[in-house]
Amino acid sequence: ALDKSQLGDVIRQKEQKLDCP
């Protein structure tokens, strides 16, 4: 199970990847 903090980091990483072309 992922912690809320870990989930937040993963989401941020995904958003950054989406933002980057």
PyMOL Python script that loads the backbone (N, CA, C, O; Angstrom):
from pymol import cmd

cmd.read_pdbstr("""\
ATOM      1  N   ALA A   1       0.848  -1.210   0.000  1.00  0.00           N
ATOM      2  CA  ALA A   1       0.000   0.000   0.000  1.00  0.00           C
ATOM      3  C   ALA A   1       0.876   1.250   0.000  1.00  0.00           C
ATOM      4  O   ALA A   1       1.902   1.300   0.679  1.00  0.00           O
ATOM      5  N   LEU A   2       0.465   2.247  -0.761  1.00  0.00           N
ATOM      6  CA  LEU A   2       1.261   3.483  -0.832  1.00  0.00           C
ATOM      7  C   LEU A   2       0.733   4.504   0.174  1.00  0.00           C
ATOM      8  O   LEU A   2      -0.476   4.634   0.366  1.00  0.00           O
ATOM      9  N   ASP A   3       1.651   5.220   0.810  1.00  0.00           N
ATOM     10  CA  ASP A   3       1.227   6.244   1.764  1.00  0.00           C
ATOM     11  C   ASP A   3       0.722   7.472   1.006  1.00  0.00           C
ATOM     12  O   ASP A   3       1.038   7.665  -0.168  1.00  0.00           O
ATOM     13  N   LYS A   4      -0.065   8.294   1.693  1.00  0.00           N
ATOM     14  CA  LYS A   4      -0.589   9.499   1.026  1.00  0.00           C
ATOM     15  C   LYS A   4       0.561  10.349   0.509  1.00  0.00           C
ATOM     16  O   LYS A   4       0.490  10.893  -0.593  1.00  0.00           O
ATOM     17  N   SER A   5       1.626  10.466   1.307  1.00  0.00           N
ATOM     18  CA  SER A   5       2.785  11.273   0.874  1.00  0.00           C
ATOM     19  C   SER A   5       3.378  10.670  -0.389  1.00  0.00           C
ATOM     20  O   SER A   5       3.712  11.396  -1.326  1.00  0.00           O
ATOM     21  N   GLN A   6       3.512   9.347  -0.424  1.00  0.00           N
ATOM     22  CA  GLN A   6       4.082   8.681  -1.606  1.00  0.00           C
ATOM     23  C   GLN A   6       3.170   8.903  -2.807  1.00  0.00           C
ATOM     24  O   GLN A   6       3.645   9.197  -3.904  1.00  0.00           O
ATOM     25  N   LEU A   7       1.863   8.765  -2.602  1.00  0.00           N
ATOM     26  CA  LEU A   7       0.916   8.959  -3.710  1.00  0.00           C
ATOM     27  C   LEU A   7       1.061  10.379  -4.245  1.00  0.00           C
ATOM     28  O   LEU A   7       1.057  10.584  -5.459  1.00  0.00           O
ATOM     29  N   GLY A   8       1.189  11.356  -3.360  1.00  0.00           N
ATOM     30  CA  GLY A   8       1.329  12.752  -3.790  1.00  0.00           C
ATOM     31  C   GLY A   8       2.575  12.908  -4.647  1.00  0.00           C
ATOM     32  O   GLY A   8       2.545  13.580  -5.678  1.00  0.00           O
ATOM     33  N   ASP A   9       3.676  12.284  -4.218  1.00  0.00           N
ATOM     34  CA  ASP A   9       4.922  12.392  -5.000  1.00  0.00           C
ATOM     35  C   ASP A   9       4.721  11.771  -6.374  1.00  0.00           C
ATOM     36  O   ASP A   9       5.128  12.349  -7.382  1.00  0.00           O
ATOM     37  N   VAL A  10       4.100  10.606  -6.422  1.00  0.00           N
ATOM     38  CA  VAL A  10       3.894   9.920  -7.713  1.00  0.00           C
ATOM     39  C   VAL A  10       3.030  10.788  -8.623  1.00  0.00           C
ATOM     40  O   VAL A  10       3.319  10.933  -9.811  1.00  0.00           O
ATOM     41  N   ILE A  11       1.969  11.364  -8.060  1.00  0.00           N
ATOM     42  CA  ILE A  11       1.076  12.214  -8.864  1.00  0.00           C
ATOM     43  C   ILE A  11       1.862  13.403  -9.413  1.00  0.00           C
ATOM     44  O   ILE A  11       1.713  13.763 -10.581  1.00  0.00           O
ATOM     45  N   ARG A  12       2.689  14.005  -8.578  1.00  0.00           N
ATOM     46  CA  ARG A  12       3.479  15.165  -9.031  1.00  0.00           C
ATOM     47  C   ARG A  12       4.397  14.735 -10.163  1.00  0.00           C
ATOM     48  O   ARG A  12       4.523  15.435 -11.168  1.00  0.00           O
ATOM     49  N   GLN A  13       5.033  13.590 -10.001  1.00  0.00           N
ATOM     50  CA  GLN A  13       5.941  13.107 -11.052  1.00  0.00           C
ATOM     51  C   GLN A  13       5.164  12.908 -12.345  1.00  0.00           C
ATOM     52  O   GLN A  13       5.634  13.287 -13.417  1.00  0.00           O
ATOM     53  N   LYS A  14       3.976  12.315 -12.250  1.00  0.00           N
ATOM     54  CA  LYS A  14       3.169  12.077 -13.461  1.00  0.00           C
ATOM     55  C   LYS A  14       2.805  13.408 -14.098  1.00  0.00           C
ATOM     56  O   LYS A  14       2.894  13.558 -15.317  1.00  0.00           O
ATOM     57  N   GLU A  15       2.396  14.375 -13.284  1.00  0.00           N
ATOM     58  CA  GLU A  15       2.019  15.689 -13.824  1.00  0.00           C
ATOM     59  C   GLU A  15       3.219  16.317 -14.525  1.00  0.00           C
ATOM     60  O   GLU A  15       3.082  16.876 -15.614  1.00  0.00           O
ATOM     61  N   GLN A  16       4.397  16.226 -13.902  1.00  0.00           N
ATOM     62  CA  GLN A  16       5.599  16.817 -14.504  1.00  0.00           C
ATOM     63  C   GLN A  16       5.872  16.155 -15.849  1.00  0.00           C
ATOM     64  O   GLN A  16       6.205  16.835 -16.819  1.00  0.00           O
ATOM     65  N   LYS A  17       5.733  14.838 -15.912  1.00  0.00           N
ATOM     66  CA  LYS A  17       5.987  14.120 -17.170  1.00  0.00           C
ATOM     67  C   LYS A  17       4.994  14.585 -18.230  1.00  0.00           C
ATOM     68  O   LYS A  17       5.361  14.761 -19.392  1.00  0.00           O
ATOM     69  N   LEU A  18       3.733  14.783 -17.833  1.00  0.00           N
ATOM     70  CA  LEU A  18       2.715  15.214 -18.797  1.00  0.00           C
ATOM     71  C   LEU A  18       3.037  16.629 -19.273  1.00  0.00           C
ATOM     72  O   LEU A  18       2.892  16.946 -20.454  1.00  0.00           O
ATOM     73  N   ASP A  19       3.480  17.483 -18.330  1.00  0.00           N
ATOM     74  CA  ASP A  19       3.795  18.867 -18.706  1.00  0.00           C
ATOM     75  C   ASP A  19       4.961  18.885 -19.687  1.00  0.00           C
ATOM     76  O   ASP A  19       4.967  19.672 -20.633  1.00  0.00           O
ATOM     77  N   CYS A  20       5.952  18.015 -19.463  1.00  0.00           N
ATOM     78  CA  CYS A  20       7.119  17.994 -20.362  1.00  0.00           C
ATOM     79  C   CYS A  20       6.743  17.316 -21.673  1.00  0.00           C
ATOM     80  O   CYS A  20       6.150  16.238 -21.649  1.00  0.00           O
ATOM     81  N   PRO A  21       7.068  17.910 -22.810  1.00  0.00           N
ATOM     82  CA  PRO A  21       6.736  17.344 -24.121  1.00  0.00           C
ATOM     83  C   PRO A  21       7.534  16.072 -24.396  1.00  0.00           C
ATOM     84  O   PRO A  21       7.380  15.462 -25.455  1.00  0.00           O
TER      85      PRO A  21
END
""", "prot")
cmd.dss("prot")
cmd.show_as("cartoon", "prot")
cmd.util.cbc("prot")
cmd.orient("prot")
